[in-house]
Amino acid sequence: MLTSVLLLWEGWSHFFFSSCPSLPAQCLLLLASLLILAAPGHSVHTQTLNTFKKSPSNTSSSVLKRTSWPRDCSEVPVDSPSGIYIIQPMGLHPIRVYCEMGGADRGWTVIQRNRQDTDITWAESWSTYKHGFGNMHTEFWLGNEYIHQITRQKIYQVRFVIWDAANNMKFADYNLFSLDDESQGYRLRLGAHSGTAEDAMDSDNPRKVHNNMKFSTKDRDQDTYRGNCASRYGGGWWYSACYSVQLNVKGRLAWGRLCRGNCRASAILIKPTAYH
């Protein structure tokens, strides 16, 4: 905790003391947010903090604008390492995300990670799936509300990464990705498919399709099945009746014909499309 707080405080003390006398409440709120984000297990890269600069022309009312933070991982400097960063989507408070910055195709915001032998049950409530859970260094769900708020900013694409039963990595890309808001059940919207893994999200079988489906959990049934897919199979997902793909589950990860319940691991990543 002390190390993280010192990292945050170093380089920020001048900002707070020089910019905040006339805005004590707002500054205390921002400082509290930063200290919470730096709590044990919540370490963040200092590169993100360095994007929040106070220029001589800034006034105390302008230094707290959202534009001081990256809106997603594509706005993190390209030479930054992969890891946990602070972003602030438009209209939302700052949040922690894991940014995948490796390789030439960098700048992905990771919204899910799971493995077959996870310690997480994934059988969580609607509220828990809304706000997210897990450990960003291992297995986690970012949160439906945060995913929605991120994807409403720009036009996004998504990459589903799957490690099959033999631990071979495959991927399925969709050139469009968004979630509707909560009043619409966080309905999933996908575009055209490409990649080395089959298009298992947009199956021709209406009982197993996931595209255009609402999100369901054990306590909010929005699938097309006569029962509750989330209760029956475990884990929140965009079920129809019931699934071809299930990545939010303990021990039985599935992706179409590639691995029918014996996938080793998964990750879901999003970033703005190149043509936006």
Short mmCIF file of the C-alpha atoms (twelve columns), coordinates in Angstrom:
data_MODEL
# 
_entry.id   MODEL 
# 
loop_
_atom_site.group_PDB 
_atom_site.id 
_atom_site.type_symbol 
_atom_site.label_atom_id 
_atom_site.label_alt_id 
_atom_site.label_comp_id 
_atom_site.label_asym_id 
_atom_site.label_seq_id 
_atom_site.Cartn_x 
_atom_site.Cartn_y 
_atom_site.Cartn_z 
_atom_site.pdbx_PDB_model_num 
ATOM 1   C CA . MET A 1   0.000   0.000   0.000   1 
ATOM 2   C CA . LEU A 2   2.705   2.483   1.032   1 
ATOM 3   C CA . THR A 3   4.732   1.957   -2.153  1 
ATOM 4   C CA . SER A 4   1.674   2.419   -4.354  1 
ATOM 5   C CA . VAL A 5   0.584   5.549   -2.519  1 
ATOM 6   C CA . LEU A 6   4.063   7.049   -2.721  1 
ATOM 7   C CA . LEU A 7   4.159   6.372   -6.457  1 
ATOM 8   C CA . LEU A 8   0.864   8.185   -6.828  1 
ATOM 9   C CA . TRP A 9   1.844   11.024  -4.529  1 
ATOM 10  C CA . GLU A 10  5.204   11.640  -6.196  1 
ATOM 11  C CA . GLY A 11  4.572   14.145  -8.956  1 
ATOM 12  C CA . TRP A 12  1.004   14.785  -7.795  1 
ATOM 13  C CA . SER A 13  1.604   16.763  -4.621  1 
ATOM 14  C CA . HIS A 14  2.372   19.931  -6.558  1 
ATOM 15  C CA . PHE A 15  -0.798  19.442  -8.614  1 
ATOM 16  C CA . PHE A 16  -3.046  19.118  -5.582  1 
ATOM 17  C CA . PHE A 17  -1.538  21.919  -3.546  1 
ATOM 18  C CA . SER A 18  -1.298  24.367  -6.465  1 
ATOM 19  C CA . SER A 19  -4.582  23.582  -8.207  1 
ATOM 20  C CA . CYS A 20  -7.065  22.620  -5.533  1 
ATOM 21  C CA . PRO A 21  -7.446  25.404  -2.963  1 
ATOM 22  C CA . SER A 22  -10.648 26.631  -4.592  1 
ATOM 23  C CA . LEU A 23  -12.012 23.130  -5.265  1 
ATOM 24  C CA . PRO A 24  -11.393 21.202  -2.033  1 
ATOM 25  C CA . ALA A 25  -14.329 18.793  -2.370  1 
ATOM 26  C CA . GLN A 26  -13.548 17.806  -5.952  1 
ATOM 27  C CA . CYS A 27  -9.857  17.428  -5.233  1 
ATOM 28  C CA . LEU A 28  -10.448 15.309  -2.165  1 
ATOM 29  C CA . LEU A 29  -12.750 13.087  -4.225  1 
ATOM 30  C CA . LEU A 30  -10.116 12.689  -6.920  1 
ATOM 31  C CA . LEU A 31  -7.390  12.012  -4.355  1 
ATOM 32  C CA . ALA A 32  -9.589  9.435   -2.624  1 
ATOM 33  C CA . SER A 33  -10.212 7.734   -5.964  1 
ATOM 34  C CA . LEU A 34  -6.491  7.559   -6.659  1 
ATOM 35  C CA . LEU A 35  -5.689  6.146   -3.227  1 
ATOM 36  C CA . ILE A 36  -8.403  3.501   -3.619  1 
ATOM 37  C CA . LEU A 37  -7.061  2.600   -7.037  1 
ATOM 38  C CA . ALA A 38  -3.627  2.202   -5.478  1 
ATOM 39  C CA . ALA A 39  -4.751  -0.111  -2.679  1 
ATOM 40  C CA . PRO A 40  -3.113  -3.545  -2.272  1 
ATOM 41  C CA . GLY A 41  -3.638  -5.581  -5.408  1 
ATOM 42  C CA . HIS A 42  -4.692  -2.430  -7.254  1 
ATOM 43  C CA . SER A 43  -1.305  -1.184  -8.502  1 
ATOM 44  C CA . VAL A 44  -1.389  0.937   -11.637 1 
ATOM 45  C CA . HIS A 45  1.208   2.031   -14.151 1 
ATOM 46  C CA . THR A 46  2.509   5.535   -13.502 1 
ATOM 47  C CA . GLN A 47  2.454   6.281   -17.258 1 
ATOM 48  C CA . THR A 48  -1.300  6.753   -16.944 1 
ATOM 49  C CA . LEU A 49  -0.843  9.347   -14.223 1 
ATOM 50  C CA . ASN A 50  1.663   11.208  -16.364 1 
ATOM 51  C CA . THR A 51  -1.047  11.891  -18.956 1 
ATOM 52  C CA . PHE A 52  -2.853  14.064  -16.389 1 
ATOM 53  C CA . LYS A 53  -0.843  17.287  -16.668 1 
ATOM 54  C CA . LYS A 54  -1.597  20.799  -15.566 1 
ATOM 55  C CA . SER A 55  -0.570  23.397  -18.146 1 
ATOM 56  C CA . PRO A 56  -0.097  27.075  -17.261 1 
ATOM 57  C CA . SER A 57  -3.354  27.899  -19.045 1 
ATOM 58  C CA . ASN A 58  -5.358  25.419  -16.961 1 
ATOM 59  C CA . THR A 59  -7.689  26.785  -14.331 1 
ATOM 60  C CA . SER A 60  -8.756  24.934  -11.215 1 
ATOM 61  C CA . SER A 61  -12.119 24.233  -12.868 1 
ATOM 62  C CA . SER A 62  -10.549 22.690  -15.969 1 
ATOM 63  C CA . VAL A 63  -7.911  20.394  -14.521 1 
ATOM 64  C CA . LEU A 64  -10.486 17.762  -13.560 1 
ATOM 65  C CA . LYS A 65  -11.844 17.263  -17.079 1 
ATOM 66  C CA . ARG A 66  -12.303 13.721  -18.370 1 
ATOM 67  C CA . THR A 67  -9.872  14.341  -21.238 1 
ATOM 68  C CA . SER A 68  -7.006  14.097  -18.745 1 
ATOM 69  C CA . TRP A 69  -7.386  10.301  -18.706 1 
ATOM 70  C CA . PRO A 70  -7.255  7.804   -21.582 1 
ATOM 71  C CA . ARG A 71  -10.759 6.783   -22.641 1 
ATOM 72  C CA . ASP A 72  -9.591  3.238   -23.344 1 
ATOM 73  C CA . CYS A 73  -6.334  1.330   -23.761 1 
ATOM 74  C CA . SER A 74  -5.884  2.502   -27.358 1 
ATOM 75  C CA . GLU A 75  -5.065  5.950   -25.924 1 
ATOM 76  C CA . VAL A 76  -2.326  4.639   -23.623 1 
ATOM 77  C CA . PRO A 77  1.142   5.517   -25.045 1 
ATOM 78  C CA . VAL A 78  2.226   2.838   -27.527 1 
ATOM 79  C CA . ASP A 79  5.534   2.090   -25.791 1 
ATOM 80  C CA . SER A 80  3.815   1.274   -22.495 1 
ATOM 81  C CA . PRO A 81  3.943   -2.269  -21.064 1 
ATOM 82  C CA . SER A 82  0.900   -4.477  -20.661 1 
ATOM 83  C CA . GLY A 83  -0.732  -4.149  -17.266 1 
ATOM 84  C CA . ILE A 84  -3.340  -2.331  -15.215 1 
ATOM 85  C CA . TYR A 85  -4.087  1.295   -16.088 1 
ATOM 86  C CA . ILE A 86  -6.619  3.941   -15.133 1 
ATOM 87  C CA . ILE A 87  -8.997  5.057   -17.882 1 
ATOM 88  C CA . GLN A 88  -12.061 7.270   -17.839 1 
ATOM 89  C CA . PRO A 89  -14.726 6.631   -20.493 1 
ATOM 90  C CA . MET A 90  -16.917 9.607   -21.351 1 
ATOM 91  C CA . GLY A 91  -19.479 10.279  -18.646 1 
ATOM 92  C CA . LEU A 92  -17.981 7.750   -16.230 1 
ATOM 93  C CA . HIS A 93  -15.691 7.916   -13.210 1 
ATOM 94  C CA . PRO A 94  -12.091 6.627   -13.546 1 
ATOM 95  C CA . ILE A 95  -11.858 2.833   -13.618 1 
ATOM 96  C CA . ARG A 96  -9.083  0.250   -13.610 1 
ATOM 97  C CA . VAL A 97  -8.609  -1.891  -16.716 1 
ATOM 98  C CA . TYR A 98  -6.019  -4.328  -17.994 1 
ATOM 99  C CA . CYS A 99  -4.365  -3.074  -21.196 1 
ATOM 100 C CA . GLU A 100 -2.754  -5.536  -23.601 1 
ATOM 101 C CA . MET A 101 0.106   -3.557  -25.127 1 
ATOM 102 C CA . GLY A 102 2.338   -6.335  -26.510 1 
ATOM 103 C CA . GLY A 103 3.210   -6.860  -30.174 1 
ATOM 104 C CA . ALA A 104 2.382   -4.731  -33.186 1 
ATOM 105 C CA . ASP A 105 -1.375  -5.055  -32.612 1 
ATOM 106 C CA . ARG A 106 -1.520  -3.287  -29.271 1 
ATOM 107 C CA . GLY A 107 -3.941  -1.071  -27.380 1 
ATOM 108 C CA . TRP A 108 -6.565  -3.689  -26.466 1 
ATOM 109 C CA . THR A 109 -8.782  -3.239  -23.402 1 
ATOM 110 C CA . VAL A 110 -9.243  -6.666  -21.799 1 
ATOM 111 C CA . ILE A 111 -12.818 -7.228  -20.584 1 
ATOM 112 C CA . GLN A 112 -12.599 -10.917 -19.612 1 
ATOM 113 C CA . ARG A 113 -10.084 -13.567 -18.674 1 
ATOM 114 C CA . ASN A 114 -10.763 -17.105 -17.523 1 
ATOM 115 C CA . ARG A 115 -9.094  -20.489 -17.270 1 
ATOM 116 C CA . GLN A 116 -10.431 -23.992 -16.858 1 
ATOM 117 C CA . ASP A 117 -9.095  -24.420 -13.325 1 
ATOM 118 C CA . THR A 118 -10.177 -20.974 -12.133 1 
ATOM 119 C CA . ASP A 119 -10.911 -20.295 -8.479  1 
ATOM 120 C CA . ILE A 120 -13.871 -18.101 -9.492  1 
ATOM 121 C CA . THR A 121 -17.308 -19.746 -9.584  1 
ATOM 122 C CA . TRP A 122 -18.662 -17.226 -12.154 1 
ATOM 123 C CA . ALA A 123 -22.193 -17.947 -10.821 1 
ATOM 124 C CA . GLU A 124 -22.689 -14.307 -9.846  1 
ATOM 125 C CA . SER A 125 -25.695 -11.993 -9.634  1 
ATOM 126 C CA . TRP A 126 -26.833 -9.389  -12.154 1 
ATOM 127 C CA . SER A 127 -25.431 -6.613  -9.971  1 
ATOM 128 C CA . THR A 128 -22.042 -8.309  -9.679  1 
ATOM 129 C CA . TYR A 129 -21.804 -8.824  -13.440 1 
ATOM 130 C CA . LYS A 130 -22.845 -5.205  -13.910 1 
ATOM 131 C CA . HIS A 131 -19.928 -3.838  -11.891 1 
ATOM 132 C CA . GLY A 132 -17.366 -6.599  -12.478 1 
ATOM 133 C CA . PHE A 133 -15.426 -9.015  -10.293 1 
ATOM 134 C CA . GLY A 134 -12.258 -11.072 -10.070 1 
ATOM 135 C CA . ASN A 135 -8.546  -10.282 -10.212 1 
ATOM 136 C CA . MET A 136 -7.281  -8.484  -13.315 1 
ATOM 137 C CA . HIS A 137 -3.965  -10.305 -13.076 1 
ATOM 138 C CA . THR A 138 -5.696  -13.701 -13.334 1 
ATOM 139 C CA . GLU A 139 -9.436  -14.194 -14.050 1 
ATOM 140 C CA . PHE A 140 -12.027 -11.419 -14.111 1 
ATOM 141 C CA . TRP A 141 -15.076 -9.806  -15.707 1 
ATOM 142 C CA . LEU A 142 -14.719 -6.057  -16.249 1 
ATOM 143 C CA . GLY A 143 -18.417 -5.293  -15.736 1 
ATOM 144 C CA . ASN A 144 -21.303 -4.912  -18.176 1 
ATOM 145 C CA . GLU A 145 -21.899 -1.258  -17.342 1 
ATOM 146 C CA . TYR A 146 -18.246 -0.388  -17.911 1 
ATOM 147 C CA . ILE A 147 -18.155 -2.372  -21.157 1 
ATOM 148 C CA . HIS A 148 -21.279 -0.535  -22.327 1 
ATOM 149 C CA . GLN A 149 -19.860 2.871   -21.408 1 
ATOM 150 C CA . ILE A 150 -16.576 2.154   -23.193 1 
ATOM 151 C CA . THR A 151 -18.180 0.872   -26.385 1 
ATOM 152 C CA . ARG A 152 -20.607 3.785   -26.702 1 
ATOM 153 C CA . GLN A 153 -17.674 6.200   -27.211 1 
ATOM 154 C CA . LYS A 154 -16.464 4.961   -30.601 1 
ATOM 155 C CA . ILE A 155 -16.907 2.079   -33.046 1 
ATOM 156 C CA . TYR A 156 -15.259 -0.975  -31.478 1 
ATOM 157 C CA . GLN A 157 -14.086 -4.400  -32.561 1 
ATOM 158 C CA . VAL A 158 -13.679 -7.472  -30.373 1 
ATOM 159 C CA . ARG A 159 -11.263 -10.394 -30.235 1 
ATOM 160 C CA . PHE A 160 -12.167 -13.648 -28.498 1 
ATOM 161 C CA . VAL A 161 -8.994  -15.610 -27.709 1 
ATOM 162 C CA . ILE A 162 -9.405  -19.299 -26.917 1 
ATOM 163 C CA . TRP A 163 -6.866  -21.897 -25.853 1 
ATOM 164 C CA . ASP A 164 -8.226  -25.283 -26.932 1 
ATOM 165 C CA . ALA A 165 -7.902  -28.641 -25.152 1 
ATOM 166 C CA . ALA A 166 -4.365  -29.052 -26.533 1 
ATOM 167 C CA . ASN A 167 -3.503  -25.505 -25.400 1 
ATOM 168 C CA . ASN A 168 -3.362  -24.175 -28.974 1 
ATOM 169 C CA . MET A 169 -4.328  -20.520 -29.169 1 
ATOM 170 C CA . LYS A 170 -7.106  -19.562 -31.599 1 
ATOM 171 C CA . PHE A 171 -8.927  -16.285 -32.059 1 
ATOM 172 C CA . ALA A 172 -12.209 -15.018 -33.433 1 
ATOM 173 C CA . ASP A 173 -12.458 -11.362 -34.422 1 
ATOM 174 C CA . TYR A 174 -15.684 -9.422  -35.013 1 
ATOM 175 C CA . ASN A 175 -15.313 -6.059  -36.718 1 
ATOM 176 C CA . LEU A 176 -18.109 -4.494  -34.660 1 
ATOM 177 C CA . PHE A 177 -18.828 -4.878  -30.957 1 
ATOM 178 C CA . SER A 178 -21.101 -3.056  -28.535 1 
ATOM 179 C CA . LEU A 179 -23.410 -3.627  -25.588 1 
ATOM 180 C CA . ASP A 180 -26.770 -1.891  -25.315 1 
ATOM 181 C CA . ASP A 181 -27.499 -0.176  -22.006 1 
ATOM 182 C CA . GLU A 182 -28.938 -1.884  -18.941 1 
ATOM 183 C CA . SER A 183 -32.542 -1.014  -19.853 1 
ATOM 184 C CA . GLN A 184 -32.001 -3.096  -23.011 1 
ATOM 185 C CA . GLY A 185 -30.504 -5.990  -21.058 1 
ATOM 186 C CA . TYR A 186 -26.900 -5.314  -22.147 1 
ATOM 187 C CA . ARG A 187 -27.790 -6.851  -25.501 1 
ATOM 188 C CA . LEU A 188 -24.743 -7.951  -27.509 1 
ATOM 189 C CA . ARG A 189 -24.101 -6.534  -31.005 1 
ATOM 190 C CA . LEU A 190 -21.465 -8.172  -33.214 1 
ATOM 191 C CA . GLY A 191 -20.257 -7.512  -36.754 1 
ATOM 192 C CA . ALA A 192 -18.546 -9.698  -39.356 1 
ATOM 193 C CA . HIS A 193 -16.333 -12.585 -38.260 1 
ATOM 194 C CA . SER A 194 -12.737 -13.465 -39.147 1 
ATOM 195 C CA . GLY A 195 -9.943  -15.436 -37.493 1 
ATOM 196 C CA . THR A 196 -8.667  -18.930 -36.767 1 
ATOM 197 C CA . ALA A 197 -11.571 -19.950 -34.531 1 
ATOM 198 C CA . GLU A 198 -14.998 -20.599 -36.044 1 
ATOM 199 C CA . ASP A 199 -17.853 -18.112 -35.827 1 
ATOM 200 C CA . ALA A 200 -19.507 -19.740 -32.838 1 
ATOM 201 C CA . MET A 201 -21.112 -16.527 -31.541 1 
ATOM 202 C CA . ASP A 202 -23.456 -16.095 -34.507 1 
ATOM 203 C CA . SER A 203 -24.620 -19.679 -35.050 1 
ATOM 204 C CA . ASP A 204 -27.269 -20.572 -37.636 1 
ATOM 205 C CA . ASN A 205 -28.951 -22.572 -34.883 1 
ATOM 206 C CA . PRO A 206 -31.344 -20.154 -33.093 1 
ATOM 207 C CA . ARG A 207 -30.997 -22.215 -29.918 1 
ATOM 208 C CA . LYS A 208 -27.260 -21.557 -29.779 1 
ATOM 209 C CA . VAL A 209 -26.857 -18.046 -31.177 1 
ATOM 210 C CA . HIS A 210 -25.325 -15.324 -28.981 1 
ATOM 211 C CA . ASN A 211 -25.264 -12.284 -31.243 1 
ATOM 212 C CA . ASN A 212 -28.207 -9.949  -30.515 1 
ATOM 213 C CA . MET A 213 -28.979 -11.781 -27.267 1 
ATOM 214 C CA . LYS A 214 -29.530 -10.068 -23.918 1 
ATOM 215 C CA . PHE A 215 -27.262 -10.868 -20.987 1 
ATOM 216 C CA . SER A 216 -28.642 -13.371 -18.463 1 
ATOM 217 C CA . THR A 217 -27.629 -14.244 -14.918 1 
ATOM 218 C CA . LYS A 218 -28.971 -16.601 -12.280 1 
ATOM 219 C CA . ASP A 219 -31.225 -13.846 -10.916 1 
ATOM 220 C CA . ARG A 220 -32.210 -12.189 -14.212 1 
ATOM 221 C CA . ASP A 221 -33.395 -14.595 -16.909 1 
ATOM 222 C CA . GLN A 222 -33.407 -12.929 -20.346 1 
ATOM 223 C CA . ASP A 223 -32.697 -15.940 -22.563 1 
ATOM 224 C CA . THR A 224 -35.078 -17.721 -24.962 1 
ATOM 225 C CA . TYR A 225 -34.989 -21.018 -23.068 1 
ATOM 226 C CA . ARG A 226 -38.031 -22.219 -21.119 1 
ATOM 227 C CA . GLY A 227 -35.810 -22.383 -18.046 1 
ATOM 228 C CA . ASN A 228 -32.831 -20.294 -16.972 1 
ATOM 229 C CA . CYS A 229 -29.612 -21.082 -18.849 1 
ATOM 230 C CA . ALA A 230 -27.458 -19.184 -16.357 1 
ATOM 231 C CA . SER A 231 -28.843 -21.196 -13.439 1 
ATOM 232 C CA . ARG A 232 -28.638 -24.480 -15.304 1 
ATOM 233 C CA . TYR A 233 -25.133 -24.135 -16.721 1 
ATOM 234 C CA . GLY A 234 -23.571 -21.533 -14.431 1 
ATOM 235 C CA . GLY A 235 -22.209 -18.095 -15.233 1 
ATOM 236 C CA . GLY A 236 -23.669 -14.976 -16.819 1 
ATOM 237 C CA . TRP A 237 -23.677 -14.858 -20.625 1 
ATOM 238 C CA . TRP A 238 -25.593 -13.838 -23.750 1 
ATOM 239 C CA . TYR A 239 -27.645 -17.020 -23.825 1 
ATOM 240 C CA . SER A 240 -30.298 -18.026 -26.302 1 
ATOM 241 C CA . ALA A 241 -31.505 -21.566 -25.472 1 
ATOM 242 C CA . CYS A 242 -28.735 -22.185 -24.401 1 
ATOM 243 C CA . TYR A 243 -25.239 -21.868 -25.931 1 
ATOM 244 C CA . SER A 244 -22.553 -22.618 -28.461 1 
ATOM 245 C CA . VAL A 245 -20.043 -20.502 -26.542 1 
ATOM 246 C CA . GLN A 246 -19.664 -20.275 -22.770 1 
ATOM 247 C CA . LEU A 247 -16.555 -18.570 -21.443 1 
ATOM 248 C CA . ASN A 248 -17.899 -17.231 -18.129 1 
ATOM 249 C CA . VAL A 249 -18.032 -20.544 -16.303 1 
ATOM 250 C CA . LYS A 250 -15.905 -22.655 -13.991 1 
ATOM 251 C CA . GLY A 251 -14.354 -25.764 -15.534 1 
ATOM 252 C CA . ARG A 252 -16.396 -26.145 -18.756 1 
ATOM 253 C CA . LEU A 253 -15.251 -23.438 -21.168 1 
ATOM 254 C CA . ALA A 254 -16.739 -23.984 -24.621 1 
ATOM 255 C CA . TRP A 255 -16.315 -22.530 -28.110 1 
ATOM 256 C CA . GLY A 256 -18.432 -24.257 -30.758 1 
ATOM 257 C CA . ARG A 257 -16.802 -27.328 -32.254 1 
ATOM 258 C CA . LEU A 258 -13.323 -26.171 -31.248 1 
ATOM 259 C CA . CYS A 259 -13.717 -27.278 -27.647 1 
ATOM 260 C CA . ARG A 260 -16.994 -28.524 -26.252 1 
ATOM 261 C CA . GLY A 261 -16.466 -27.758 -22.597 1 
ATOM 262 C CA . ASN A 262 -12.739 -28.460 -22.462 1 
ATOM 263 C CA . CYS A 263 -11.163 -25.165 -23.548 1 
ATOM 264 C CA . ARG A 264 -8.131  -24.435 -21.398 1 
ATOM 265 C CA . ALA A 265 -8.518  -20.643 -21.162 1 
ATOM 266 C CA . SER A 266 -10.095 -17.563 -22.721 1 
ATOM 267 C CA . ALA A 267 -9.751  -13.811 -23.029 1 
ATOM 268 C CA . ILE A 268 -11.970 -11.131 -24.561 1 
ATOM 269 C CA . LEU A 269 -10.388 -7.887  -25.768 1 
ATOM 270 C CA . ILE A 270 -11.836 -4.760  -27.386 1 
ATOM 271 C CA . LYS A 271 -10.398 -1.732  -29.176 1 
ATOM 272 C CA . PRO A 272 -11.612 0.951   -31.587 1 
ATOM 273 C CA . THR A 273 -11.806 -0.111  -35.221 1 
ATOM 274 C CA . ALA A 274 -9.111  1.110   -37.585 1 
ATOM 275 C CA . TYR A 275 -11.635 2.895   -39.774 1 
ATOM 276 C CA . HIS A 276 -13.238 4.927   -36.984 1 
# 
